[in-house]
Amino acid sequence: MSESRIRRVTGNLVEAAPLPGAAVYELARVGKRQLLGEVIKVQGDRATLQVYEDTTGLAVGEPLQLSGESLTAHLGPGLLGSVLDGLGRRLHQLAAATGDLIRPGTNAATLETDRAWAFRPVVQPGDRVSAGDVLGVVEERPGFEHRILVPVGQSGVIAEIGASELTVAEPIGRLADGTALQLAHRWPVRAPRPSRQRLSDDRPFVTGQRVLDFLFPVAEGGTVAVPGGFGTGKTVIEQSLAKYGDADVVIYVGCGERGNEMAEVLAEFPRLEDPRTGRSIMDRTVMVVNTSNMPVAAREASVYLGVTIAEYYRDMGYRVAVMVDSLSRWAEALREISARLQEMPGEEGYPTYLADRLSRFYERAGRVTTFGTPERMGALTLISAISPPGGDFSEPVTQACLRVAGALWALDAGLAHERQFPAVDWETSYSLYAEAVTPWFESAGGDRWGELRGELQELLQRGRELHDIAMLVGPDTLQDPDRLVLEMARVIREAVLAQSAYDPNDARSSVLKTWHLARLACELYRAAKAALEAGVSFERLDLAHSHRALRSLRGAADGELDALAADAQAAIVALGRAGGRP
């Protein structure tokens, strides 16, 4: 049989023949520099591959060897705190081997192969185990228990196992049939990890951001699309969610973003303090970095690598949040590869299978019960930023995401320029989870949660309509009830929805604080409306005192909520009695 040779090179696409046994998604080493590539199309004995690395200098006639396996993630202790490229290579190892610029063809491990981990078994010789069972635990980070699971496809009786300090390459024990058990195993990134059962969306992913938790909540294990133009705060929101979101593990995937922006994220994340432990947020974070100057083929791999690592921690029984920034760059990579394959283009040149690829990616989110014993519940919440050109939400990537996402947090450039954070547009945004998670919020916060959300949304909507009219004719020409609605919409924006990332008591809002603010804002509107109906003019209403009370409550610590809520309640009662002025 003749040796496989490169027949054509087009950017990151390579055609090679003869390859009679090639399989789609099979890895290969391409050319003399052993570049990593993946088969994406097979025609007879000719195969087309996408190369994950820079193909500059690659020549026709160079050899090519198939590996017999697909792109896999190496899953085990040592992932937390690591920074990986789109192919799962540790960046600090790449830098040590090649310097600041990664040399094509360089290999680097995902896990620290020379580090020994203290393994403590929870099973004994003679126990029967199957896929998903917990064999033992390793303290991956201080206070974080990494559960070593039986890999999918393995089962049997434990022949030997014991406490010891081992590397990920050494066996921790053996089954009776001789199968070695190890701390780490591999999993193909494009294959979803199985679970026993998907659970209902009745528990929220608490973000600590009032506009999100109150108006547009997302369920634990849900999916969110976060579209926004340049400067609307997508990265800041994802950093806030990583720090304050109700997740045990955070996977941050920088997919095709600018190098300086990713450098800023890499510098900022280690400085973020985890409010639960007081240590760096990197202790429970894995970062997958693929900047815009890296080959486009690796962008697709980066999102699948990130979600595979997330599924691994989900299977341990943890709540995992995946932040992807951004899916637009991933879709642009698909478009470029599709064009080089000479496929029929869809809208704006994107491939016709864009929506199918997106939906399959989104389906990997969810809250599940896992295989194995003891039975565990894990969740994977997917939050994906989108960068529509010019902030146009009608473009294909945003629309494809909206068809499958359970919530939309639309970021508005106008609100961002007005220093509103988070700059979430309450007219465009929505959540399909709001009704399902309302009972949980009512039990954790207070009653009438759903009714209060409806009242505030109606006031904001009416306030936006009246604001446009006031810009034309002036606010003083409006009738008193309309002026009240306009003023209350401003109070809600400033005192309820807006948050300060610089105030430690306001950067994260507890569910109870969010409920107090929403309840008091609604009571303030009803009291002021009653005063107007009793004959008090709008000019005589002392809304400023109640507004200040709400802002004081916004910056209160959780231990001060009851006292400050009582003060705000007293101010509202006084307003309802006499308009707030003698």
C-alpha positions in Angstrom: 0.0 0.0 0.0 1.3 3.4 -1.0 2.1 6.0 1.7 -0.5 8.7 2.3 0.5 12.0 0.9 -0.8 15.6 0.9 -2.5 16.4 -2.5 -3.8 19.9 -1.9 -3.5 22.6 0.8 -6.0 25.5 1.1 -5.4 27.5 4.2 -6.2 25.1 7.1 -7.8 22.6 4.8 -5.7 19.7 3.5 -6.6 16.9 1.1 -4.6 13.7 1.3 -4.7 10.3 -0.5 -4.7 7.4 -0.4 -6.6 7.1 2.9 -9.0 4.2 2.4 -9.6 3.6 6.1 -10.1 7.2 7.2 -13.1 8.0 9.5 -14.8 11.3 10.0 -13.3 13.1 13.0 -10.3 10.9 13.1 -7.1 12.6 14.1 -4.0 12.7 11.9 -0.4 14.0 12.0 0.1 16.1 8.9 3.4 16.9 7.2 6.9 16.7 8.3 6.2 19.0 11.3 3.5 16.6 12.6 0.7 19.1 12.7 -2.5 18.0 14.4 -5.4 17.6 12.0 -8.9 16.1 11.9 -10.7 14.3 9.1 -13.9 16.2 8.2 -14.8 14.7 4.8 -14.1 11.3 3.1 -14.6 10.6 -0.6 -13.4 7.2 -1.6 -9.7 6.9 -0.7 -9.3 10.7 -0.5 -9.9 12.6 2.7 -10.2 16.3 3.6 -8.8 17.4 7.0 -8.9 20.6 9.0 -5.6 21.4 10.6 -5.7 22.9 14.0 -2.3 24.7 13.6 -0.7 27.1 11.3 -0.1 25.5 7.9 2.4 28.1 6.6 5.1 26.2 4.8 3.1 22.9 4.4 3.9 21.4 1.0 2.1 19.1 -1.4 3.7 15.6 -1.2 4.5 15.6 2.5 3.4 12.5 4.4 0.3 12.1 6.6 -0.5 9.5 9.2 -3.9 8.6 10.7 -4.0 8.1 14.5 -7.0 5.8 14.7 -8.7 8.0 17.4 -10.7 11.2 17.6 -9.9 14.3 19.5 -10.2 13.5 23.2 -10.0 15.4 26.5 -7.8 14.0 29.3 -10.0 14.2 32.4 -8.6 13.9 35.9 -7.2 15.8 38.9 -5.3 18.9 38.0 -7.8 20.5 35.6 -8.9 23.2 38.1 -6.8 26.3 37.9 -5.3 25.3 34.5 -5.3 27.4 31.3 -5.6 25.2 28.1 -5.6 26.0 24.5 -8.4 24.8 22.2 -6.8 21.4 21.8 -6.4 20.8 25.6 -2.7 21.6 25.9 -1.6 23.4 29.0 -0.4 26.8 27.9 2.4 27.1 30.5 3.9 23.9 29.2 3.7 25.2 25.6 5.3 28.4 26.6 8.1 26.6 28.4 8.8 24.5 25.3 8.5 27.1 22.6 8.5 30.6 24.2 5.8 33.2 23.7 4.9 32.0 20.2 3.6 28.4 20.0 5.6 26.4 17.5 3.3 24.2 15.3 3.5 20.5 16.0 4.4 21.0 19.7 2.9 18.5 22.1 1.9 19.3 25.7 -0.2 17.4 28.2 -3.6 18.5 29.5 -2.8 17.2 33.0 0.4 17.4 35.1 1.7 14.0 34.5 4.5 14.2 37.1 2.4 15.4 40.0 1.5 12.9 42.7 -2.1 13.0 44.2 -3.1 11.5 47.5 -5.9 9.1 46.6 -8.3 7.8 49.3 -10.5 4.9 48.2 -14.2 4.6 49.2 -14.5 1.0 47.9 -12.8 -2.2 48.9 -11.5 -5.3 47.1 -14.4 -7.6 46.4 -16.9 -4.7 45.7 -18.6 -4.8 42.4 -18.5 -1.5 40.5 -19.9 -0.2 37.2 -19.7 2.9 35.1 -20.1 6.1 37.2 -19.4 4.6 40.6 -17.1 6.6 42.9 -13.9 4.7 43.5 -12.3 7.3 45.8 -11.5 10.9 46.2 -8.6 13.3 45.7 -8.3 16.8 47.2 -7.7 18.7 43.9 -7.8 22.1 45.5 -8.1 23.0 49.2 -11.6 22.0 50.3 -12.5 20.6 46.8 -13.2 16.9 46.5 -12.4 15.4 43.1 -14.3 12.2 42.8 -12.6 9.4 40.8 -15.3 7.6 38.8 -15.4 4.3 37.0 -15.1 5.2 33.3 -18.0 4.5 31.0 -17.7 1.0 29.5 -15.9 -0.5 32.5 -17.4 -2.7 35.2 -16.5 -5.7 37.4 -15.2 -6.7 40.8 -12.4 -4.8 42.5 -9.4 -7.0 42.8 -7.0 -4.5 44.4 -7.2 -0.9 45.5 -5.7 1.1 48.3 -4.7 4.6 49.6 -1.6 5.9 48.0 0.1 8.9 46.3 0.0 8.4 42.5 0.3 10.3 39.3 -2.4 10.3 36.7 -0.4 7.7 34.7 -0.2 5.1 37.5 -2.9 2.6 38.3 -4.9 3.0 41.6 -6.1 -0.5 41.4 -7.3 -3.3 39.2 -10.5 -5.2 38.4 -10.7 -9.0 38.6 -10.3 -9.2 34.8 -7.0 -7.3 35.0 -8.4 -3.9 33.8 -6.3 -1.1 35.3 -8.1 1.7 37.1 -6.5 5.1 37.0 -7.0 8.6 38.3 -7.7 10.0 34.8 -9.3 8.8 31.6 -10.0 10.1 28.1 -13.2 11.1 26.5 -14.0 12.2 22.9 -15.0 15.8 23.0 -17.7 15.6 20.4 -19.6 12.8 22.2 -21.9 13.9 25.1 -21.2 12.1 28.3 -24.3 9.9 29.3 -26.5 10.5 32.3 -29.2 8.5 34.0 -32.0 11.0 33.8 -32.6 14.6 32.9 -34.4 16.6 35.7 -37.0 19.4 35.4 -36.1 23.0 35.3 -37.5 24.0 38.7 -34.3 25.2 40.4 -32.7 28.5 39.3 -29.1 29.3 38.6 -28.8 32.2 41.0 -26.6 34.8 39.4 -26.5 37.5 42.1 -27.6 40.1 39.5 -31.0 41.4 40.3 -32.1 42.2 36.7 -31.3 38.6 35.8 -32.6 36.7 38.8 -35.8 38.8 39.1 -36.8 39.6 35.6 -35.1 36.9 33.4 -34.0 34.0 35.6 -32.3 30.9 34.1 -32.8 27.4 35.5 -29.9 25.4 36.8 -28.9 23.4 33.8 -30.5 25.9 31.4 -29.1 27.8 28.4 -28.7 31.5 27.9 -27.8 33.6 24.9 -26.2 36.9 25.7 -26.0 39.0 22.5 -24.5 42.5 22.6 -22.5 44.9 20.5 -19.0 46.1 21.4 -18.7 47.8 24.8 -22.0 46.5 26.2 -20.4 44.5 29.0 -20.5 40.8 27.9 -17.1 40.0 29.4 -17.9 41.9 32.7 -21.1 40.0 33.1 -19.4 36.7 32.6 -16.8 37.6 35.2 -19.5 38.6 37.6 -21.3 35.3 37.0 -18.0 33.4 37.5 -17.5 35.1 40.8 -21.0 35.3 42.2 -23.0 32.7 40.3 -24.3 29.7 42.2 -21.8 27.2 40.7 -19.2 24.9 42.1 -17.1 24.9 39.0 -16.6 27.5 36.2 -15.4 26.7 32.7 -14.5 29.8 30.7 -14.0 29.3 27.0 -12.5 32.3 25.2 -13.4 31.4 21.6 -11.8 33.6 18.9 -11.7 36.8 20.9 -9.0 39.4 20.5 -5.7 38.6 22.1 -5.5 41.7 24.3 -9.0 41.0 25.6 -8.1 37.4 26.5 -4.8 38.7 28.1 -6.9 40.9 30.3 -9.2 38.0 31.3 -6.1 35.9 32.1 -4.7 38.6 34.3 -8.1 39.5 35.9 -9.4 36.0 36.9 -6.6 35.0 39.2 -7.2 38.3 41.1 -10.9 37.7 41.5 -11.6 36.6 45.1 -14.1 33.8 45.6 -16.5 35.1 48.2 -17.1 31.6 49.6 -13.5 30.7 50.3 -11.6 33.9 50.2 -9.1 32.4 47.7 -8.7 33.0 44.0 -11.6 32.2 41.7 -9.1 30.1 39.7 -9.3 27.4 42.4 -12.6 26.4 40.8 -12.1 27.5 37.2 -10.8 26.0 34.0 -9.9 28.3 31.2 -9.9 27.3 27.5 -8.2 30.0 25.4 -8.3 30.3 21.7 -7.6 33.8 20.4 -8.5 35.3 17.1 -5.0 35.0 15.7 -5.0 31.2 16.3 -6.1 28.9 13.4 -9.9 28.9 12.9 -10.1 25.1 13.0 -9.3 25.1 16.7 -12.2 27.3 17.6 -14.8 24.6 17.1 -12.7 22.2 19.1 -12.4 24.7 22.0 -16.1 24.9 22.8 -16.4 21.1 22.7 -13.4 20.7 24.9 -14.9 23.2 27.4 -18.3 21.5 27.6 -16.7 18.0 27.9 -14.7 19.1 30.9 -17.9 20.6 32.3 -19.8 17.3 31.9 -16.9 15.5 33.7 -17.4 17.7 36.8 -21.2 17.5 36.4 -20.9 13.7 36.6 -19.1 14.0 40.0 -22.3 15.7 41.2 -21.2 19.4 40.9 -23.0 22.4 39.5 -21.0 23.7 36.6 -21.3 27.0 34.7 -19.9 27.2 31.2 -19.1 30.7 29.9 -18.5 30.9 26.1 -17.2 34.1 24.7 -18.2 34.1 22.0 -20.3 31.8 19.8 -20.1 34.3 16.9 -16.4 33.6 16.5 -17.1 29.9 16.5 -19.7 30.3 13.8 -17.3 32.4 11.7 -14.9 29.6 11.9 -17.6 27.2 10.6 -18.3 29.7 7.8 -14.6 29.9 6.7 -14.1 26.1 6.7 -17.4 25.6 4.8 -16.4 28.1 2.2 -13.1 26.3 1.6 -15.0 23.0 1.3 -17.0 24.7 -1.4 -20.3 23.9 0.3 -23.6 25.6 -0.5 -23.7 28.8 1.7 -26.7 29.8 3.7 -27.7 33.2 5.0 -24.8 35.6 5.1 -22.4 32.8 4.0 -22.9 30.7 7.1 -23.2 27.0 6.4 -26.8 25.6 6.2 -26.1 23.3 9.2 -25.2 26.2 11.5 -28.5 25.8 13.5 -28.1 22.0 13.8 -24.6 22.4 15.2 -25.7 25.0 17.6 -28.7 23.0 18.8 -26.5 19.9 19.4 -24.1 22.0 21.4 -26.9 23.6 23.5 -28.4 20.2 24.2 -25.4 19.2 26.3 -26.6 21.5 29.0 -29.0 20.2 31.7 -29.6 19.1 35.2 -29.3 15.4 35.6 -28.9 12.4 37.9 -25.7 10.6 37.1 -24.9 7.0 36.6 -23.3 5.1 39.4 -23.5 5.0 43.2 -24.0 6.9 45.3 -26.6 8.6 43.1 -25.6 12.2 42.5 -27.3 15.2 40.9 -25.2 17.5 38.7 -26.0 20.5 36.5 -24.4 22.1 33.5 -25.6 25.7 32.9 -24.5 27.1 29.5 -24.1 30.9 29.1 -22.9 31.9 25.7 -22.0 35.4 24.6 -22.8 36.5 21.0 -21.2 39.4 19.2 -23.6 40.4 16.4 -22.1 42.8 13.9 -23.3 46.3 14.7 -25.5 45.0 17.5 -28.0 43.6 14.9 -29.9 40.8 16.6 -31.5 39.7 13.3 -28.2 38.2 12.0 -28.1 34.4 11.6 -26.0 33.4 14.6 -28.2 35.3 17.1 -31.4 34.0 15.5 -30.1 30.4 15.5 -29.2 30.7 19.2 -32.7 32.2 20.1 -34.3 29.1 18.6 -32.7 26.8 21.2 -31.8 29.0 24.2 -34.1 29.0 27.1 -33.3 32.7 28.1 -32.1 35.8 26.3 -30.2 38.5 28.1 -30.0 41.2 25.4 -27.4 43.9 26.1 -28.3 47.4 24.9 -25.6 49.8 23.9 -27.7 52.8 25.0 -28.1 51.5 28.5 -24.4 50.7 28.7 -23.6 54.3 27.6 -25.9 55.5 30.4 -23.7 53.5 32.9 -26.5 51.1 33.6 -25.0 47.8 34.8 -25.9 45.1 33.8 -27.1 46.8 30.5 -29.9 44.2 30.0 -32.7 45.5 27.8 -35.9 44.5 29.6 -38.0 45.0 26.4 -36.0 42.5 24.3 -34.9 40.0 26.9 -37.0 37.0 28.0 -36.9 33.8 30.0 -38.8 30.6 29.4 -37.8 29.4 32.9 -39.5 32.2 34.9 -42.7 30.4 35.7 -41.0 27.1 36.6 -38.5 28.7 39.1 -40.9 31.1 40.7 -41.8 28.7 43.6 -38.2 28.3 44.5 -37.7 32.1 44.6 -40.8 32.5 46.7 -39.5 30.0 49.2 -36.0 31.5 49.3 -37.1 35.2 49.1 -40.7 36.0 49.7 -44.2 35.6 48.5 -45.8 37.1 45.3 -42.5 36.9 43.4 -44.2 36.3 40.1 -46.7 39.1 40.6 -44.0 41.6 41.6 -42.0 40.7 38.5 -45.1 41.3 36.3 -45.8 44.7 38.0 -42.2 45.9 37.6 -42.0 44.8 34.0 -45.3 46.6 33.2 -44.0 49.8 34.9 -40.7 49.6 32.9 -42.6 49.1 29.7 -44.9 52.0 30.3 -42.0 54.2 31.4 -40.1 53.5 28.2 -43.2 54.5 26.1 -43.7 57.7 28.2 -40.0 58.5 28.0 -40.3 58.7 24.2 -43.3 61.0 24.4 -41.6 63.2 27.1 -38.6 63.6 24.8 -40.9 65.2 22.2 -43.3 67.3 24.3 -41.4 67.6 27.7 -42.2 65.8 30.9 -44.0 68.8 32.5 -46.8 68.5 29.9 -47.7 64.9 31.0 -50.5 64.3 33.4 -49.6 63.5 37.0 -50.3 59.7 36.8 -48.0 59.5 33.7 -45.3 61.6 35.4 -45.5 59.2 38.3 -45.0 56.2 36.0 -42.0 57.9 34.4 -40.4 58.7 37.7 -41.1 55.2 39.1 -39.4 53.6 36.0 -36.3 55.7 36.8 -36.4 54.6 40.5 -36.7 51.0 39.5 -33.8 51.2 37.0 -31.5 53.0 39.5 -32.5 51.5 42.9 -33.7 48.0 41.9 -32.1 46.8 38.7 -28.7 48.7 38.6 -25.8 47.3 40.7 -22.4 48.6 41.5 -19.5 46.2 40.9 -17.3 48.3 43.2 -19.6 47.9 46.3 -19.0 44.6 47.9 -22.6 44.6 49.3 -24.1 45.5 46.0 -21.9 43.5 43.5 -23.9 40.4 44.5 -27.5 40.7 45.5 -29.0 37.9 47.6 -32.5 36.6 46.7 -33.9 38.1 49.9 -32.5 41.6 49.1 -33.8 41.4 45.5 -37.3 40.5 46.9 -37.2 43.4 49.4 -36.3 45.9 46.7 -38.9 44.7 44.2 -41.6 44.6 46.9 -40.9 48.0 48.2 -40.7 49.5 44.7 -44.2 48.2 44.0 -45.5 49.4 47.3 -44.0 52.8 46.7 -45.8 53.1 43.3 -49.1 52.0 44.9 -48.7 54.5 47.8 -47.8 57.4 45.4 -50.7 56.5 43.1 -53.1 56.5 46.0 -51.8 59.9 47.1 -52.5 61.3 43.6 -56.0 59.8 43.7 -56.5 61.5 47.0 -55.8 64.9 45.5 -52.1 65.4 46.2 -50.3 66.9 43.2 -47.2 65.3 41.7 -45.0 68.2 42.7 -46.0 67.6 46.4 -45.1 64.0 46.4 -41.8 63.4 48.3 -40.5 60.5 46.3 -36.9 61.4 47.0 -36.9 60.3 50.6 -38.3 56.8 49.6 -35.8 56.6 46.7 -32.9 57.3 49.1 -34.2 54.6 51.5 -34.3 52.1 48.6 -30.7 53.0 47.6 -29.6 52.5 51.2 -31.1 49.1 51.2 -29.4 48.3 47.9 -26.0 48.7 49.5 -26.8 47.0 52.7 -25.2 43.8 54.0 -27.5 40.9 54.4 -27.6 41.3 58.2 -29.0 44.9 57.8 -31.8 44.0 55.4 -34.7 43.8 57.9 -33.9 47.1 59.6 -33.4 49.1 56.4 -36.4 47.5 54.8 -38.4 48.6 57.8 -37.1 52.2 57.3 -38.0 52.2 53.6 -41.5 50.8 54.5 -42.0 53.6 57.0 -41.1 56.2 54.3 -43.5 54.7 51.9 -46.3 54.7 54.5 -45.7 58.3 55.2 -45.8 59.1 51.5 -49.2 57.4 51.2 -50.7 59.3 54.1 -49.8 62.9 53.3 -47.8 62.8 50.0 -44.6 62.9 52.0 -44.8 66.6 52.8 -46.6 68.7 55.4 
